[in-house]
Amino acid sequence: MSEKLVNAADQMRKVDSTRLARTGFKTKTYFHMVRMLQKNFGKQNPEYTDYKYWNNNGWTGPVRPGDRILKRNKKS
């Protein structure tokens, strides 16, 4: 048990928390497909709750969530 904790702690120390996490192909593809669905459902019914949430977060527009984080970090 103790050895497992030590190994886990060593792995956590190796992670560089100053760099942004990379998004994999599967996640990007899934996000893009769901984004298309949200945009289409939003056109049909603007009061659709999920569409409002996605739109408020800016995920249905041309700017991606990671782009906003990068811009915010560059200003700092």
N, C-alpha and C positions, 0 to 999 in steps of 0.2 A: 504494500500500500504506500509506504513512504517513498519507495523508488519511483512509483508512478507519479506521485506529486512532484518530486524533484524533476523528473523528465518533462512534465507539463509546464512547470515553472521555467525551465530552461528554454522550452519552445516559445513561451510567451515573451521572454526577454529578448529573443532573437527578432521578434517582429518590429519593424521600423514604423512607429506610429506617426512619424513626421510626413510620410508619403500617403497620398490618397490611395484608397483601395481600387484595384482594377476590376472592372465589370467584365464578366465573361460573355462569350458569344451567345450562349443559351439565354442568359438574363436579358441581354440587349434585344434579342429576337422576341422573347416573351413580352417585354415592355412595349416594343414597337407594335406588336399585334394587339395588345390590350388597348394601347393608345388609339389605334385605328377604330376599334370597337367603341371606345368612349366618345370619340369625335362623331361617329355616325349616329349613335344613340342620342347624343346631345343635340344634333341637328333636328332629329325627329321630335324630341321632347326636352326643351331647355331646362325644365324643372326636375329632370332626372337627378337624383341625389348623388350618385357616383360621378356623373358628369360635372356637377357643381364642385365636388371635392377636387377632381382632377384639374378643372379649370382654375380654381382658386390657388392651387399649387403651381400653376403654370405648366403642367405636364402635357396639355393639349396644344400648346403653341409651338413655335419653332425653336425655342430655347430649351435645352435639356437640363435636368436637375443637376448633373455634374458640372455643366458650364457655369451655372450660378455660383457653385462652390468654388470653382477655380478663380472666377473673377473676384469673389470676396476675399480669397486668400492672397491674391496679387495686390489688392489695395492695402492690406495690412503690412 
